[in-house]
Amino acid sequence: MQVTIDKNSGYCFGVEFAIKMAEDEMEQSEKLYCLGDIVHNDMEVKRLADKGLVVIDREKLADLSDCKVLIRAHGEPPETYKTAIENNIELIDASCPVVLKLQHRVKTAFDKMEREDGQIVIYGKKGHAEVIGLTGQTLEKAIVVMEDDDLDKIDFNRPVTLFSQTTKSTKGFYELSQKIEERIKSAKGTLTSVDFNANDSICRQVSNREPQLQRFAEENDVILFVSGKKSSNGKALYQVCLSQNPRSYFVENETELDPEWFQHSDKVGICGATSTPMWLMEQVKNHLESMEANALPA
């Protein structure tokens, strides 16, 4: 069996930066709070918890004072910064630069839409940390859409400006954009740049992984996609693998491997989400090679 880890998989810049900031800060502080899981991977969250990173929610944040709190790569809405000032909380801001730029774009577009009686629409998962940060730029007026049914929330007789959560599927974004265009034409009989402005705000470090993963999935007999089940990016990228290779399996860690999936002659590719640490993919590889030596049928 030949086992290969995809060199393009693993942390994106934003997640890597946030984890480095957390580790550096924990070397100097006895305790560091983090607003939400620093990354959507339970094993990495546990590793950092063992070093002293304490995960809290927004309700707990309101009760804290005179301490340090890490803002993860997903970014935060303005209310979080307001709470920190009021409670004398020092924020260690690890917001991804790509997300911060998008927040600014959404805020600017929202101000324009308010003047023109328009709407901000965000293609993303309602309740996702990044989406909460984005809707916070719009006084919670942004309309979050992901499924076709969500489109019914939009008034197609009013101007629409569309953005995307940075980790969503490029294909999904352009399909959604096309559906909005068709709905506007149906409602108004025409479509102009005033009616609809679509902004592809998907992170290219994320979107570029789709064609890379397609090739990787085609080159291997079996794909092990390693990701936390909470990761939106993981779910999307796994579907990319599955579309190219029906012998693709989604696993959180090495304990979920099934000997029935493999043959000795297989080429096995291991890959993961932007929230998957390289050490975890290596752990899966080592376990698989041990399985081959001891458990797989000849």
One Martini backbone bead per residue (centre of mass of N, CA, C, O) as a GRO file, in nm:
protein
  298
    1MET     BB    1   0.097   0.036   0.022
    2GLN     BB    2   0.021   0.376  -0.067
    3VAL     BB    3   0.090   0.671   0.134
    4THR     BB    4  -0.057   1.007   0.105
    5ILE     BB    5  -0.006   1.344   0.171
    6ASP     BB    6  -0.146   1.636   0.117
    7LYS     BB    7   0.032   1.932   0.066
    8ASN     BB    8  -0.239   2.133   0.059
    9SER     BB    9  -0.315   2.064   0.329
   10GLY     BB   10  -0.449   2.227   0.595
   11TYR     BB   11  -0.377   2.508   0.715
   12CYS     BB   12  -0.450   2.814   0.700
   13PHE     BB   13  -0.331   3.114   0.768
   14GLY     BB   14  -0.541   3.204   0.985
   15VAL     BB   15  -0.520   2.956   1.173
   16GLU     BB   16  -0.216   2.950   1.216
   17PHE     BB   17  -0.201   3.234   1.343
   18ALA     BB   18  -0.391   3.184   1.586
   19ILE     BB   19  -0.232   2.951   1.717
   20LYS     BB   20   0.032   3.104   1.754
   21MET     BB   21  -0.082   3.325   1.937
   22ALA     BB   22  -0.178   3.135   2.161
   23GLU     BB   23   0.095   3.001   2.229
   24ASP     BB   24   0.252   3.259   2.292
   25GLU     BB   25   0.063   3.361   2.522
   26MET     BB   26   0.083   3.095   2.707
   27GLU     BB   27   0.387   3.145   2.784
   28GLN     BB   28   0.292   3.416   2.968
   29SER     BB   29   0.017   3.289   3.061
   30GLU     BB   30  -0.193   3.117   3.269
   31LYS     BB   31  -0.452   3.243   3.109
   32LEU     BB   32  -0.665   3.176   2.815
   33TYR     BB   33  -0.915   3.301   2.636
   34CYS     BB   34  -1.173   3.171   2.403
   35LEU     BB   35  -1.399   3.265   2.148
   36GLY     BB   36  -1.438   2.982   2.092
   37ASP     BB   37  -1.332   2.771   1.881
   38ILE     BB   38  -1.033   2.805   1.719
   39VAL     BB   39  -1.117   2.527   1.585
   40HIS     BB   40  -1.284   2.273   1.382
   41ASN     BB   41  -1.115   2.071   1.608
   42ASP     BB   42  -1.115   1.869   1.877
   43MET     BB   43  -0.814   1.783   1.901
   44GLU     BB   44  -0.693   2.070   1.900
   45VAL     BB   45  -0.853   2.184   2.132
   46LYS     BB   46  -0.739   1.985   2.342
   47ARG     BB   47  -0.440   2.054   2.313
   48LEU     BB   48  -0.481   2.356   2.404
   49ALA     BB   49  -0.621   2.300   2.675
   50ASP     BB   50  -0.366   2.159   2.801
   51LYS     BB   51  -0.215   2.458   2.786
   52GLY     BB   52  -0.473   2.681   2.874
   53LEU     BB   53  -0.723   2.691   2.689
   54VAL     BB   54  -1.034   2.874   2.727
   55VAL     BB   55  -1.354   2.813   2.639
   56ILE     BB   56  -1.598   3.055   2.533
   57ASP     BB   57  -1.878   3.250   2.541
   58ARG     BB   58  -2.063   3.538   2.521
   59GLU     BB   59  -2.187   3.513   2.802
   60LYS     BB   60  -1.916   3.485   2.954
   61LEU     BB   61  -1.783   3.748   2.860
   62ALA     BB   62  -1.978   3.942   3.025
   63ASP     BB   63  -1.845   3.821   3.310
   64LEU     BB   64  -1.578   3.935   3.242
   65SER     BB   65  -1.254   4.059   3.377
   66ASP     BB   66  -0.935   4.132   3.376
   67CYS     BB   67  -0.840   3.992   3.088
   68LYS     BB   68  -0.775   3.744   2.835
   69VAL     BB   69  -0.885   3.743   2.482
   70LEU     BB   70  -0.938   3.543   2.206
   71ILE     BB   71  -0.958   3.607   1.863
   72ARG     BB   72  -1.037   3.442   1.608
   73ALA     BB   73  -1.031   3.410   1.263
   74HIS     BB   74  -1.349   3.470   1.217
   75GLY     BB   75  -1.426   3.686   1.398
   76GLU     BB   76  -1.613   3.988   1.506
   77PRO     BB   77  -1.836   4.181   1.633
   78PRO     BB   78  -1.868   4.494   1.770
   79GLU     BB   79  -1.979   4.400   2.053
   80THR     BB   80  -1.719   4.265   2.157
   81TYR     BB   81  -1.547   4.526   2.181
   82LYS     BB   82  -1.736   4.670   2.373
   83THR     BB   83  -1.721   4.468   2.607
   84ALA     BB   84  -1.413   4.486   2.651
   85ILE     BB   85  -1.406   4.781   2.735
   86GLU     BB   86  -1.610   4.765   2.976
   87ASN     BB   87  -1.429   4.500   3.112
   88ASN     BB   88  -1.122   4.511   3.079
   89ILE     BB   89  -1.039   4.358   2.807
   90GLU     BB   90  -0.786   4.180   2.651
   91LEU     BB   91  -0.732   4.159   2.311
   92ILE     BB   92  -0.646   3.882   2.104
   93ASP     BB   93  -0.620   3.949   1.761
   94ALA     BB   94  -0.685   3.673   1.513
   95SER     BB   95  -0.799   3.787   1.276
   96CYS     BB   96  -0.844   3.747   0.961
   97PRO     BB   97  -0.761   3.954   0.705
   98VAL     BB   98  -0.985   3.860   0.511
   99VAL     BB   99  -1.220   3.906   0.710
  100LEU     BB  100  -1.173   4.204   0.777
  101LYS     BB  101  -1.212   4.304   0.488
  102LEU     BB  102  -1.502   4.199   0.461
  103GLN     BB  103  -1.629   4.360   0.688
  104HIS     BB  104  -1.575   4.634   0.555
  105ARG     BB  105  -1.737   4.581   0.294
  106VAL     BB  106  -2.008   4.530   0.430
  107LYS     BB  107  -2.035   4.801   0.575
  108THR     BB  108  -2.022   4.981   0.322
  109ALA     BB  109  -2.262   4.844   0.174
  110PHE     BB  110  -2.474   4.893   0.393
  111ASP     BB  111  -2.474   5.200   0.389
  112LYS     BB  112  -2.568   5.211   0.093
  113MET     BB  113  -2.832   5.041   0.120
  114GLU     BB  114  -2.970   5.232   0.321
  115ARG     BB  115  -2.992   5.471   0.111
  116GLU     BB  116  -3.135   5.253  -0.120
  117ASP     BB  117  -3.320   5.029  -0.006
  118GLY     BB  118  -3.147   4.776   0.055
  119GLN     BB  119  -2.964   4.452   0.050
  120ILE     BB  120  -2.796   4.215   0.249
  121VAL     BB  121  -2.632   3.920   0.129
  122ILE     BB  122  -2.537   3.597   0.278
  123TYR     BB  123  -2.335   3.334   0.195
  124GLY     BB  124  -2.423   3.103   0.455
  125LYS     BB  125  -2.404   3.000   0.790
  126LYS     BB  126  -2.612   3.010   1.030
  127GLY     BB  127  -2.410   3.081   1.323
  128HIS     BB  128  -2.152   3.129   1.216
  129ALA     BB  129  -1.888   3.300   1.321
  130GLU     BB  130  -1.839   3.472   1.064
  131VAL     BB  131  -2.137   3.555   1.017
  132ILE     BB  132  -2.173   3.710   1.279
  133GLY     BB  133  -1.957   3.924   1.206
  134LEU     BB  134  -2.106   4.024   0.946
  135THR     BB  135  -2.392   4.095   1.060
  136GLY     BB  136  -2.273   4.307   1.264
  137GLN     BB  137  -2.227   4.526   1.025
  138THR     BB  138  -2.576   4.535   0.988
  139LEU     BB  139  -2.753   4.525   1.245
  140GLU     BB  140  -2.880   4.236   1.162
  141LYS     BB  141  -2.995   4.276   0.844
  142ALA     BB  142  -2.886   4.048   0.718
  143ILE     BB  143  -2.920   3.793   0.473
  144VAL     BB  144  -2.915   3.447   0.522
  145VAL     BB  145  -2.792   3.208   0.275
  146MET     BB  146  -2.810   2.848   0.138
  147GLU     BB  147  -3.088   2.779   0.047
  148ASP     BB  148  -3.352   2.810  -0.159
  149ASP     BB  149  -3.559   2.891   0.065
  150ASP     BB  150  -3.400   3.154   0.158
  151LEU     BB  151  -3.487   3.343  -0.085
  152ASP     BB  152  -3.770   3.433   0.040
  153LYS     BB  153  -3.637   3.674   0.218
  154ILE     BB  154  -3.622   3.829  -0.044
  155ASP     BB  155  -3.653   4.146  -0.207
  156PHE     BB  156  -3.667   4.173  -0.563
  157ASN     BB  157  -3.748   4.495  -0.573
  158ARG     BB  158  -3.474   4.530  -0.434
  159PRO     BB  159  -3.169   4.584  -0.374
  160VAL     BB  160  -2.871   4.367  -0.416
  161THR     BB  161  -2.603   4.253  -0.196
  162LEU     BB  162  -2.347   4.008  -0.241
  163PHE     BB  163  -2.200   3.769  -0.022
  164SER     BB  164  -1.935   3.558   0.126
  165GLN     BB  165  -1.829   3.325   0.289
  166THR     BB  166  -1.493   3.234   0.273
  167THR     BB  167  -1.561   2.893   0.294
  168LYS     BB  168  -1.718   2.859   0.051
  169SER     BB  169  -1.845   2.755  -0.239
  170THR     BB  170  -1.801   2.861  -0.554
  171LYS     BB  171  -2.026   2.712  -0.696
  172GLY     BB  172  -2.251   2.795  -0.497
  173PHE     BB  173  -2.232   3.099  -0.541
  174TYR     BB  174  -2.296   3.107  -0.853
  175GLU     BB  175  -2.569   2.967  -0.831
  176LEU     BB  176  -2.701   3.175  -0.645
  177SER     BB  177  -2.660   3.424  -0.821
  178GLN     BB  178  -2.834   3.320  -1.057
  179LYS     BB  179  -3.101   3.298  -0.895
  180ILE     BB  180  -3.123   3.596  -0.822
  181GLU     BB  181  -3.132   3.707  -1.107
  182GLU     BB  182  -3.393   3.556  -1.191
  183ARG     BB  183  -3.577   3.682  -0.972
  184ILE     BB  184  -3.544   3.976  -1.058
  185LYS     BB  185  -3.646   3.946  -1.348
  186SER     BB  186  -3.926   3.839  -1.262
  187ALA     BB  187  -4.003   4.094  -1.085
  188LYS     BB  188  -3.890   4.342  -1.303
  189GLY     BB  189  -3.791   4.252  -1.613
  190THR     BB  190  -3.496   4.324  -1.506
  191LEU     BB  191  -3.121   4.391  -1.516
  192THR     BB  192  -2.901   4.570  -1.305
  193SER     BB  193  -2.646   4.711  -1.118
  194VAL     BB  194  -2.858   4.821  -0.913
  195ASP     BB  195  -3.004   4.548  -0.842
  196PHE     BB  196  -2.709   4.383  -0.868
  197ASN     BB  197  -2.431   4.276  -0.640
  198ALA     BB  198  -2.166   4.052  -0.682
  199ASN     BB  199  -1.940   3.911  -0.423
  200ASP     BB  200  -1.649   3.734  -0.437
  201SER     BB  201  -1.541   3.635  -0.093
  202ILE     BB  202  -1.365   3.398  -0.141
  203CYS     BB  203  -1.104   3.230  -0.043
  204ARG     BB  204  -0.836   3.131  -0.237
  205GLN     BB  205  -0.704   2.926  -0.045
  206VAL     BB  206  -0.968   2.761  -0.054
  207SER     BB  207  -1.069   2.740  -0.354
  208ASN     BB  208  -0.798   2.609  -0.468
  209ARG     BB  209  -0.855   2.323  -0.337
  210GLU     BB  210  -1.054   2.197  -0.527
  211PRO     BB  211  -0.874   2.123  -0.777
  212GLN     BB  212  -0.659   1.980  -0.607
  213LEU     BB  213  -0.852   1.758  -0.492
  214GLN     BB  214  -0.947   1.637  -0.753
  215ARG     BB  215  -0.671   1.527  -0.835
  216PHE     BB  216  -0.610   1.364  -0.578
  217ALA     BB  217  -0.862   1.175  -0.600
  218GLU     BB  218  -0.781   1.055  -0.883
  219GLU     BB  219  -0.483   0.941  -0.793
  220ASN     BB  220  -0.659   0.765  -0.592
  221ASP     BB  221  -0.830   0.493  -0.456
  222VAL     BB  222  -0.818   0.628  -0.165
  223ILE     BB  223  -0.994   0.850   0.065
  224LEU     BB  224  -0.887   1.046   0.350
  225PHE     BB  225  -1.092   1.265   0.528
  226VAL     BB  226  -0.977   1.507   0.759
  227SER     BB  227  -1.225   1.614   1.006
  228GLY     BB  228  -1.431   1.810   1.154
  229LYS     BB  229  -1.781   1.810   1.186
  230LYS     BB  230  -1.799   2.142   1.215
  231SER     BB  231  -1.679   2.187   0.933
  232SER     BB  232  -1.765   2.351   0.653
  233ASN     BB  233  -1.515   2.310   0.480
  234GLY     BB  234  -1.505   2.001   0.513
  235LYS     BB  235  -1.774   1.931   0.381
  236ALA     BB  236  -1.712   2.057   0.104
  237LEU     BB  237  -1.438   1.904   0.039
  238TYR     BB  238  -1.547   1.618   0.057
  239GLN     BB  239  -1.739   1.643  -0.189
  240VAL     BB  240  -1.514   1.672  -0.391
  241CYS     BB  241  -1.395   1.392  -0.350
  242LEU     BB  242  -1.657   1.220  -0.394
  243SER     BB  243  -1.705   1.314  -0.694
  244GLN     BB  244  -1.423   1.162  -0.784
  245ASN     BB  245  -1.439   0.944  -0.525
  246PRO     BB  246  -1.623   0.683  -0.384
  247ARG     BB  247  -1.355   0.614  -0.194
  248SER     BB  248  -1.457   0.823   0.033
  249TYR     BB  249  -1.357   0.924   0.373
  250PHE     BB  250  -1.488   1.046   0.678
  251VAL     BB  251  -1.262   1.160   0.939
  252GLU     BB  252  -1.143   1.255   1.260
  253ASN     BB  253  -0.971   0.985   1.305
  254GLU     BB  254  -0.801   0.680   1.338
  255THR     BB  255  -1.044   0.518   1.485
  256GLU     BB  256  -1.234   0.520   1.202
  257LEU     BB  257  -1.095   0.299   1.070
  258ASP     BB  258  -1.156   0.053   0.803
  259PRO     BB  259  -1.036  -0.237   0.670
  260GLU     BB  260  -1.260  -0.262   0.437
  261TRP     BB  261  -1.144  -0.012   0.258
  262PHE     BB  262  -0.886  -0.200   0.199
  263GLN     BB  263  -0.594  -0.271  -0.001
  264HIS     BB  264  -0.272  -0.349  -0.061
  265SER     BB  265  -0.281  -0.204  -0.365
  266ASP     BB  266  -0.339   0.070  -0.261
  267LYS     BB  267  -0.392   0.413  -0.308
  268VAL     BB  268  -0.355   0.648  -0.042
  269GLY     BB  269  -0.526   0.947   0.046
  270ILE     BB  270  -0.448   1.230   0.255
  271CYS     BB  271  -0.680   1.477   0.380
  272GLY     BB  272  -0.807   1.826   0.437
  273ALA     BB  273  -0.884   2.093   0.602
  274THR     BB  274  -0.824   2.419   0.719
  275SER     BB  275  -0.870   2.267   1.025
  276THR     BB  276  -0.633   2.059   0.973
  277PRO     BB  277  -0.383   1.910   1.117
  278MET     BB  278  -0.092   1.759   1.031
  279TRP     BB  279  -0.058   1.567   1.277
  280LEU     BB  280  -0.326   1.412   1.218
  281MET     BB  281  -0.259   1.299   0.937
  282GLU     BB  282  -0.006   1.147   1.038
  283GLN     BB  283  -0.159   0.966   1.238
  284VAL     BB  284  -0.331   0.824   1.023
  285LYS     BB  285  -0.096   0.709   0.859
  286ASN     BB  286   0.036   0.539   1.084
  287HIS     BB  287  -0.213   0.363   1.141
  288LEU     BB  288  -0.248   0.244   0.858
  289GLU     BB  289   0.032   0.108   0.843
  290SER     BB  290  -0.027  -0.074   1.088
  291MET     BB  291  -0.274  -0.215   0.970
  292GLU     BB  292  -0.136  -0.344   0.727
  293ALA     BB  293   0.061  -0.523   0.900
  294ASN     BB  294  -0.195  -0.654   1.098
  295ALA     BB  295  -0.512  -0.647   0.943
  296LEU     BB  296  -0.498  -0.691   0.654
  297PRO     BB  297  -0.573  -0.851   0.389
  298ALA     BB  298  -0.396  -1.031   0.140
   0.00000   0.00000   0.00000
